Amino acid sequence: MELIGHFINGAIHTTHARTQAVYNPSLGIQVKEVALAGKATVEEAIAAAEAAFPEWRNTPVIKRARVMFKFKELLEQNAEKICQLIGEEHGKIVHDAAGELQRGIENVEYACGAPEFLKGEFSKNVGPAIDSWSEFQPLGVVAGITPFNFPVMVPLWMFPMAIVCGNTFVLKPSERDPSSTLFIAQLLKQAGLPDGVMNVVNGDKEAVDTLLHDPRVQAVSFVGSTPIAEYIYQTATAAGKRCQALGGAKNHAIVMPDADLDNVVSSLLGAAFGSSGERCMALSVAVAVGDDIADQMIAKLSKEIDLLKYGPYSNKDNDFGPVITAQHKAKVVNYIDSAEQQGASVIVDGRNAAPEGYENGFYVGATLIDQVTPNMTSYKEEIFGPVLQVIRVKTMQEAMDLIDSHEYGNGTCIYTRDGEAARYFSDNIKVGMVGINIPLPVPVAYHSFGGWKRSLFGDLHAYGPDGARFYTRRKTITQRWPSTNVREGAQFSMPTLN
């Protein structure tokens, strides 16, 4: 059986003390195994990154950008292979995998602009013959810890920006679907990246804790569940590291009585069930303002859900695939069970999903639940599966209060034809990413991604302008060359221009 190793100092390493099974979730069978890095292996990767840093940080930024240009070309040329690897280990349908890859490539494109956004700032004559400027210098060795649901896109949020800014990188991807991440790291070497600048270690908590505690690692980026994000942030910052840790979500869509219901239904189908709901930006709660719009919406959704197709990644006609593991399937089903037990109505039930020929796969069908209330477990917690819950309220303000009171504040949207209502909503809702008739308000690569409240730990969001600031350290230099012919006296008061 194929063993997935690590990528350290430009070469594949397969040394390991332990391994873990990698499954094809469409079939429900083990197809590979992955080496789990122990402390020594992670330290080897950190040492390689540390050794590569001095030369890489002094490489002209235009040369670093050229590596990214070539890397972008290689990602596009190898798109089919990358999408296949995603599908085999994650289960994501090939068209969805292609979308993931494209959004990742857009972050590489933004990183190619480093010669512009790293120029710094300059002011001449801030005082008599005194000039002042700011530089954005790299941090050193930085690390990324990424989730299973976007094995290509989320790493591409991190390492292209970190590397083009002059840092060296150690990536710890999800051990559940590691092959695509390892493959794109090898493409970086092919693009001309020096050995040691990019390293990948597969592993579990032991690998993570090594990265968090090693003093050579200057910063950590993380995307995953909120409990782990909080642990990562607290541990990294306690060790003196810079940290951005993106956590979980419970994304609500307010459906106003004046909404274009046909478009609302189409949007909700894709946003709730696409990628089997395994997205931190998935719309998992529809908040209907009024029973009339709720009844109409549920009737239309029920009919459309019956037409959805799910199955293996290789069939482009499928709308979504399985969830990642048997354990995760059981977790999603338990949330549906709990909603029913606590008084909700399961309108469309996906608990017994079994596509013909793939009965052993980890499938949960699209599920629609009505009469959900805020005290239910399935509402409070992130399900991370193809489940859409409906809550009924009487007013828009009641809907907004519901969203604001939830511990997560990642993404939200409103469906309405009323510009005044939309403006009030976007101005006042306590959520980091907002859509107006847009179901998945994921910022483009030249903006930045991140939620509020317990969806983000840290001050800077991911990628875009915040990414450049996270992976650099500002240094301000003030310079004066006094005349050799004039002796100046000591000055004991604070220097001013008065």
C-alpha positions as CSV (number, residue, x, y, z in Angstrom):
1,M,0.0,0.0,0.0
2,E,1.3,3.5,-0.9
3,L,2.9,5.3,2.0
4,I,2.6,9.1,1.9
5,G,5.7,10.7,3.4
6,H,7.0,14.2,4.2
7,F,8.7,16.9,2.1
8,I,11.8,18.2,3.9
9,N,14.7,20.2,2.4
10,G,13.5,19.4,-1.1
11,A,13.2,15.7,-0.8
12,I,10.5,13.1,0.1
13,H,11.1,11.5,3.5
14,T,9.2,8.3,4.6
15,T,10.8,7.8,8.0
16,H,8.1,7.4,10.6
17,A,7.3,5.8,14.0
18,R,3.5,5.6,13.3
19,T,1.2,5.6,10.3
20,Q,-2.5,6.4,9.8
21,A,-5.0,5.1,7.2
22,V,-6.1,7.3,4.4
23,Y,-9.5,6.5,3.0
24,N,-11.4,6.9,-0.3
25,P,-14.6,8.2,1.3
26,S,-16.6,7.6,-1.8
27,L,-15.9,3.9,-1.5
28,G,-15.4,3.7,2.3
29,I,-12.1,1.8,2.0
30,Q,-8.5,2.5,2.9
31,V,-6.4,3.3,-0.1
32,K,-3.1,4.6,1.3
33,E,-1.4,5.2,4.6
34,V,0.4,8.4,5.8
35,A,3.5,8.6,7.9
36,L,2.9,10.6,11.1
37,A,5.9,12.8,12.0
38,G,7.3,12.6,15.4
39,K,9.1,15.4,17.2
40,A,12.4,14.7,15.6
41,T,11.0,14.7,12.0
42,V,9.3,18.1,12.6
43,E,12.5,19.5,14.1
44,E,14.4,18.3,11.0
45,A,11.9,20.3,8.9
46,I,12.3,23.4,11.1
47,A,16.1,23.1,10.9
48,A,15.9,23.0,7.1
49,A,13.7,26.1,7.0
50,E,16.0,27.9,9.4
51,A,19.1,27.1,7.3
52,A,17.4,28.3,4.2
53,F,16.1,31.6,5.6
54,P,19.2,33.9,5.4
55,E,19.7,33.4,1.7
56,W,16.0,33.4,0.9
57,R,15.3,36.6,2.8
58,N,18.1,38.4,0.9
59,T,16.9,37.1,-2.5
60,P,15.5,40.1,-4.4
61,V,11.7,40.3,-4.1
62,I,11.3,40.2,-7.9
63,K,13.1,36.8,-8.0
64,R,10.8,35.5,-5.3
65,A,7.8,36.7,-7.3
66,R,9.1,34.9,-10.4
67,V,9.0,31.7,-8.5
68,M,5.4,32.4,-7.8
69,F,4.6,33.2,-11.4
70,K,6.1,29.8,-12.4
71,F,4.3,28.0,-9.6
72,K,1.0,29.4,-10.8
73,E,1.7,28.0,-14.3
74,L,2.5,24.6,-12.9
75,L,-0.7,24.6,-10.8
76,E,-2.7,25.3,-13.9
77,Q,-0.9,22.7,-16.0
78,N,-1.4,20.0,-13.3
79,A,-4.9,20.9,-12.4
80,E,-6.4,17.6,-13.5
81,K,-4.0,15.6,-11.3
82,I,-4.5,17.9,-8.3
83,C,-8.3,17.6,-8.6
84,Q,-8.0,13.8,-8.8
85,L,-6.0,13.7,-5.6
86,I,-8.5,15.9,-3.8
87,G,-11.4,13.7,-5.0
88,E,-9.8,10.4,-4.1
89,E,-9.0,11.4,-0.5
90,H,-11.6,14.1,0.3
91,G,-14.5,13.0,-1.9
92,K,-15.1,16.4,-3.4
93,I,-16.8,16.3,-6.8
94,V,-14.3,17.2,-9.6
95,H,-16.0,20.5,-10.5
96,D,-16.0,21.5,-6.8
97,A,-12.3,20.5,-6.6
98,A,-11.6,22.7,-9.7
99,G,-13.2,25.6,-8.0
100,E,-11.1,25.1,-4.8
101,L,-8.0,25.0,-6.9
102,Q,-8.9,28.2,-8.8
103,R,-9.5,30.1,-5.6
104,G,-6.1,29.0,-4.4
105,I,-4.4,30.0,-7.6
106,E,-5.9,33.5,-7.2
107,N,-4.0,33.8,-3.9
108,V,-0.8,32.9,-5.8
109,E,-1.6,35.6,-8.3
110,Y,-1.9,38.1,-5.5
111,A,1.4,37.0,-4.1
112,C,3.1,37.7,-7.4
113,G,2.5,41.4,-6.7
114,A,5.0,41.4,-3.8
115,P,7.4,43.9,-5.4
116,E,4.6,46.4,-5.2
117,F,3.1,45.7,-1.7
118,L,6.5,45.2,0.0
119,K,7.9,48.6,-1.2
120,G,7.5,50.2,2.1
121,E,7.0,53.9,2.8
122,F,9.3,56.9,2.6
123,S,9.1,60.5,3.9
124,K,11.9,63.0,3.2
125,N,12.7,65.9,5.5
126,V,10.5,64.8,8.4
127,G,12.9,67.1,10.3
128,P,15.9,69.3,9.4
129,A,17.8,67.0,6.9
130,I,16.1,64.0,8.5
131,D,14.5,61.2,6.4
132,S,12.2,58.4,7.7
133,W,11.0,55.2,6.1
134,S,9.4,51.9,6.9
135,E,10.4,48.5,5.7
136,F,8.4,45.2,5.8
137,Q,10.9,42.5,6.8
138,P,10.2,38.7,7.0
139,L,9.8,37.0,10.3
140,G,11.9,33.9,9.7
141,V,10.5,30.3,10.0
142,V,6.7,30.3,10.0
143,A,4.2,27.4,10.1
144,G,0.8,26.6,8.8
145,I,-1.7,24.0,10.1
146,T,-4.5,23.3,7.6
147,P,-7.8,21.4,7.6
148,F,-9.1,18.5,5.6
149,N,-12.0,20.3,3.9
150,F,-9.8,22.4,1.6
151,P,-6.5,20.5,1.3
152,V,-5.2,22.7,-1.6
153,M,-6.9,26.1,-1.2
154,V,-6.3,26.8,2.5
155,P,-2.5,26.0,2.3
156,L,-2.5,28.4,-0.7
157,W,-3.9,31.1,1.5
158,M,-0.7,30.8,3.6
159,F,2.6,29.7,2.1
160,P,2.7,31.7,-1.2
161,M,2.3,34.9,0.7
162,A,4.7,33.9,3.5
163,I,7.4,32.7,1.1
164,V,7.1,35.7,-1.3
165,C,7.6,37.9,1.7
166,G,10.9,36.3,2.4
167,N,10.0,33.7,5.1
168,T,10.6,30.0,5.0
169,F,7.7,27.6,5.8
170,V,6.7,24.4,7.5
171,L,3.3,23.1,6.6
172,K,1.3,20.5,8.6
173,P,-1.7,19.6,6.4
174,S,-4.5,17.4,7.4
175,E,-3.5,13.7,7.7
176,R,-6.9,12.7,6.3
177,D,-6.2,13.9,2.8
178,P,-2.5,14.8,2.5
179,S,-1.5,13.8,-1.1
180,S,-2.6,16.9,-2.9
181,T,-0.8,19.2,-0.5
182,L,2.4,17.1,-0.8
183,F,2.1,17.2,-4.6
184,I,1.8,21.0,-4.8
185,A,4.8,21.4,-2.5
186,Q,6.9,19.4,-5.1
187,L,5.6,21.7,-7.8
188,L,7.1,24.6,-5.9
189,K,10.5,23.0,-6.1
190,Q,9.9,22.5,-9.8
191,A,9.1,26.3,-10.0
192,G,12.6,27.0,-8.8
193,L,12.1,27.4,-5.0
194,P,15.4,26.6,-3.2
195,D,15.4,23.5,-1.0
196,G,14.4,24.1,2.6
197,V,12.2,27.2,1.9
198,M,9.1,25.0,1.8
199,N,8.7,21.9,3.9
200,V,5.7,19.6,4.6
201,V,5.3,17.3,7.6
202,N,2.3,15.0,8.0
203,G,1.2,14.3,11.5
204,D,-1.2,14.7,14.4
205,K,-1.0,16.5,17.7
206,E,2.6,15.6,18.4
207,A,3.6,17.4,15.2
208,V,1.4,20.4,16.0
209,D,2.7,20.8,19.5
210,T,6.3,20.6,18.2
211,L,5.6,23.5,15.9
212,L,3.8,25.5,18.7
213,H,6.6,25.1,21.2
214,D,9.8,25.3,19.0
215,P,11.4,28.7,19.5
216,R,12.6,28.8,15.9
217,V,9.0,29.1,14.6
218,Q,8.1,32.8,14.6
219,A,4.4,32.6,13.6
220,V,1.6,30.1,13.2
221,S,-1.4,30.2,10.9
222,F,-4.3,27.8,11.5
223,V,-7.7,27.0,10.0
224,G,-10.0,24.4,11.7
225,S,-12.5,24.0,14.5
226,T,-12.9,26.6,17.2
227,P,-11.8,24.4,20.2
228,I,-8.5,23.6,18.3
229,A,-8.2,27.2,17.1
230,E,-8.4,28.5,20.6
231,Y,-5.8,25.9,21.8
232,I,-3.5,26.9,18.9
233,Y,-3.8,30.6,19.7
234,Q,-3.3,30.3,23.4
235,T,-0.3,27.9,23.1
236,A,1.4,29.8,20.3
237,T,1.0,33.3,21.9
238,A,2.1,32.0,25.3
239,A,5.3,30.8,23.5
240,G,5.8,34.3,22.1
241,K,4.7,33.6,18.6
242,R,2.5,35.6,16.3
243,C,-0.7,33.7,15.6
244,Q,-3.8,33.8,13.4
245,A,-6.2,30.9,14.2
246,L,-9.5,30.7,12.2
247,G,-12.2,28.6,13.9
248,G,-15.7,27.3,13.3
249,A,-18.9,28.9,12.1
250,K,-22.7,28.9,12.2
251,N,-23.6,30.9,9.1
252,H,-27.1,32.3,8.9
253,A,-29.1,33.5,5.9
254,I,-31.9,35.9,6.6
255,V,-34.8,35.5,4.1
256,M,-37.0,38.6,4.0
257,P,-40.6,38.4,2.8
258,D,-39.7,40.4,-0.3
259,A,-36.8,38.1,-1.4
260,D,-36.7,36.6,-4.9
261,L,-37.6,33.1,-3.6
262,D,-36.6,31.1,-6.6
263,N,-33.1,32.6,-6.5
264,V,-33.0,32.2,-2.7
265,V,-33.7,28.4,-3.1
266,S,-31.0,28.0,-5.7
267,S,-28.5,29.8,-3.6
268,L,-29.4,27.9,-0.4
269,L,-29.0,24.5,-2.2
270,G,-25.5,25.3,-3.3
271,A,-24.4,27.1,-0.2
272,A,-25.8,24.5,2.2
273,F,-25.1,21.2,0.4
274,G,-22.1,22.0,-1.8
275,S,-19.0,20.1,-0.7
276,S,-21.3,18.1,1.6
277,G,-21.6,21.2,3.8
278,E,-17.9,20.7,4.9
279,R,-17.1,24.4,4.5
280,C,-16.6,27.0,7.2
281,M,-18.6,29.3,5.0
282,A,-21.5,26.9,4.4
283,L,-25.0,28.3,5.0
284,S,-26.4,26.0,7.6
285,V,-29.3,28.1,9.0
286,A,-32.0,29.9,7.0
287,V,-33.8,32.5,9.2
288,A,-37.2,33.1,7.6
289,V,-38.9,36.4,8.6
290,G,-42.5,35.3,8.8
291,D,-44.3,32.0,8.4
292,D,-45.5,32.8,4.9
293,I,-42.0,33.0,3.4
294,A,-40.9,30.1,5.5
295,D,-43.7,27.8,4.2
296,Q,-43.1,28.8,0.6
297,M,-39.3,28.4,0.9
298,I,-39.6,24.9,2.5
299,A,-42.0,23.7,-0.1
300,K,-39.7,24.8,-2.9
301,L,-36.5,23.5,-1.2
302,S,-38.1,20.1,-0.6
303,K,-38.8,19.6,-4.3
304,E,-35.4,20.8,-5.4
305,I,-33.5,18.7,-2.8
306,D,-35.2,15.6,-4.3
307,L,-33.4,16.4,-7.6
308,L,-29.9,16.6,-6.1
309,K,-27.4,14.0,-7.0
310,Y,-24.6,12.7,-4.8
311,G,-22.0,10.1,-5.3
312,P,-18.3,9.6,-6.3
313,Y,-16.0,12.5,-7.1
314,S,-15.4,11.4,-10.6
315,N,-19.0,11.8,-11.9
316,K,-19.3,15.4,-12.9
317,D,-23.1,15.1,-12.8
318,N,-23.1,14.7,-9.0
319,D,-23.8,17.8,-6.9
320,F,-21.8,16.7,-3.9
321,G,-20.0,13.7,-2.5
322,P,-19.5,11.9,0.8
323,V,-18.3,13.4,4.1
324,I,-14.7,12.7,5.0
325,T,-14.8,9.7,7.4
326,A,-17.2,7.2,8.9
327,Q,-16.8,8.9,12.3
328,H,-17.8,12.2,10.8
329,K,-20.8,10.7,9.1
330,A,-21.9,9.3,12.5
331,K,-21.4,12.8,14.0
332,V,-23.6,14.5,11.4
333,V,-26.3,11.8,11.8
334,N,-26.2,12.3,15.5
335,Y,-26.9,16.0,15.1
336,I,-29.9,15.2,12.9
337,D,-31.1,12.7,15.5
338,S,-30.8,15.3,18.3
339,A,-32.7,18.0,16.4
340,E,-35.6,15.5,15.9
341,Q,-35.5,14.4,19.5
342,Q,-35.5,18.0,20.7
343,G,-38.7,18.9,18.8
344,A,-37.6,19.9,15.3
345,S,-39.2,18.5,12.1
346,V,-37.0,16.6,9.6
347,I,-38.6,17.6,6.3
348,V,-36.0,15.9,4.0
349,D,-34.0,13.1,5.7
350,G,-30.5,12.2,4.4
351,R,-29.5,9.8,7.2
352,N,-29.9,6.6,5.1
353,A,-28.1,7.8,2.0
354,A,-26.5,5.0,0.0
355,P,-25.8,5.6,-3.7
356,E,-26.1,2.5,-5.8
357,G,-22.7,0.9,-6.1
358,Y,-21.2,3.0,-3.3
359,E,-23.2,1.7,-0.4
360,N,-20.1,1.6,1.9
361,G,-19.2,5.2,1.3
362,F,-19.4,7.9,3.9
363,Y,-22.6,9.5,2.6
364,V,-25.1,11.7,4.2
365,G,-27.9,13.0,1.9
366,A,-29.1,16.6,1.8
367,T,-31.2,17.1,4.9
368,L,-33.8,19.9,5.6
369,I,-35.0,20.5,9.2
370,D,-37.8,22.9,10.1
371,Q,-39.0,24.3,13.5
372,V,-35.4,24.6,14.9
373,T,-35.0,26.7,18.0
374,P,-31.9,28.4,19.4
375,N,-31.7,26.1,22.4
376,M,-31.2,23.0,20.3
377,T,-27.8,21.3,20.2
378,S,-27.8,21.1,16.4
379,Y,-28.2,24.9,16.3
380,K,-25.6,25.8,18.9
381,E,-22.9,23.6,17.4
382,E,-21.2,23.4,14.0
383,I,-22.6,20.4,12.1
384,F,-20.2,20.5,9.1
385,G,-22.4,18.4,7.0
386,P,-25.2,18.6,4.3
387,V,-27.8,19.8,6.8
388,L,-29.9,23.0,6.4
389,Q,-31.9,24.1,9.4
390,V,-34.8,26.6,9.3
391,I,-35.6,29.0,12.1
392,R,-38.8,31.2,12.0
393,V,-38.9,34.7,13.4
394,K,-41.3,37.6,13.1
395,T,-39.0,40.5,12.3
396,M,-35.7,41.3,10.7
397,Q,-34.4,42.7,14.1
398,E,-35.3,39.4,15.8
399,A,-33.3,37.6,13.1
400,M,-30.3,39.9,13.6
401,D,-30.4,39.5,17.4
402,L,-30.4,35.8,16.8
403,I,-27.2,36.0,14.7
404,D,-25.5,38.4,17.0
405,S,-26.1,36.2,20.1
406,H,-24.4,33.2,18.5
407,E,-20.8,32.6,19.6
408,Y,-19.6,32.3,16.0
409,G,-19.4,35.3,13.7
410,N,-17.8,34.0,10.5
411,G,-20.2,34.7,7.6
412,T,-23.8,35.7,7.0
413,C,-26.1,37.0,4.3
414,I,-29.5,38.6,3.7
415,Y,-31.9,38.0,0.8
416,T,-34.0,41.1,0.1
417,R,-35.0,43.6,-2.6
418,D,-34.9,46.4,0.0
419,G,-31.7,48.4,-0.2
420,E,-32.4,50.2,3.1
421,A,-32.8,46.9,4.9
422,A,-29.6,45.5,3.3
423,R,-27.6,48.6,4.2
424,Y,-28.8,48.5,7.8
425,F,-28.0,44.8,8.0
426,S,-24.5,45.1,6.6
427,D,-23.7,48.1,8.8
428,N,-24.9,46.6,12.1
429,I,-24.6,42.8,12.0
430,K,-21.8,41.5,14.2
431,V,-20.2,39.1,11.7
432,G,-16.9,39.4,9.8
433,M,-18.1,38.5,6.2
434,V,-21.4,39.7,4.9
435,G,-23.3,38.9,1.7
436,I,-26.2,40.9,0.2
437,N,-28.1,38.3,-2.0
438,I,-24.7,36.5,-2.0
439,P,-24.8,33.1,-0.2
440,L,-21.0,32.6,0.2
441,P,-19.4,36.0,0.8
442,V,-15.8,34.6,0.6
443,P,-13.5,37.6,-0.1
444,V,-11.5,37.6,-3.3
445,A,-7.7,37.2,-3.0
446,Y,-6.9,40.9,-2.9
447,H,-9.2,41.4,0.2
448,S,-8.8,39.3,3.4
449,F,-10.8,36.4,4.9
450,G,-11.8,36.2,8.6
451,G,-14.7,36.2,11.0
452,W,-15.5,37.8,14.3
453,K,-16.1,36.5,17.8
454,R,-15.1,32.9,18.3
455,S,-14.5,32.3,14.6
456,L,-11.1,34.1,14.7
457,F,-8.4,34.3,17.3
458,G,-5.9,37.0,16.4
459,D,-5.9,40.5,15.0
460,L,-5.1,39.9,11.3
461,H,-7.3,38.0,8.8
462,A,-6.1,35.5,6.3
463,Y,-4.5,36.2,2.9
464,G,-4.8,39.5,1.0
465,P,-3.4,42.7,2.6
466,D,-3.7,41.2,6.1
467,G,-1.7,38.2,5.0
468,A,1.2,40.4,3.9
469,R,1.1,42.2,7.2
470,F,0.9,39.0,9.2
471,Y,4.0,37.5,7.5
472,T,6.1,40.7,7.8
473,R,7.4,42.8,10.6
474,R,7.5,46.6,10.2
475,K,10.7,48.4,10.8
476,T,10.9,52.2,10.8
477,I,14.2,53.9,10.2
478,T,15.0,57.6,10.8
479,Q,18.2,58.9,9.3
480,R,20.2,62.1,9.5
481,W,23.7,63.0,8.2
482,P,24.9,66.1,10.1
483,S,27.3,68.6,8.7
484,T,30.9,67.8,9.6
485,N,31.6,71.5,10.0
486,V,29.0,72.3,12.7
487,R,29.2,71.2,16.3
488,E,25.7,70.8,17.8
489,G,24.9,71.0,21.5
490,A,23.1,68.4,23.5
491,Q,19.3,68.5,23.4
492,F,17.4,67.2,26.5
493,S,13.8,67.9,25.6
494,M,11.7,65.7,23.3
495,P,12.6,66.5,19.7
496,T,9.8,68.4,17.9
497,L,9.4,70.7,14.9
498,N,8.2,73.7,16.9
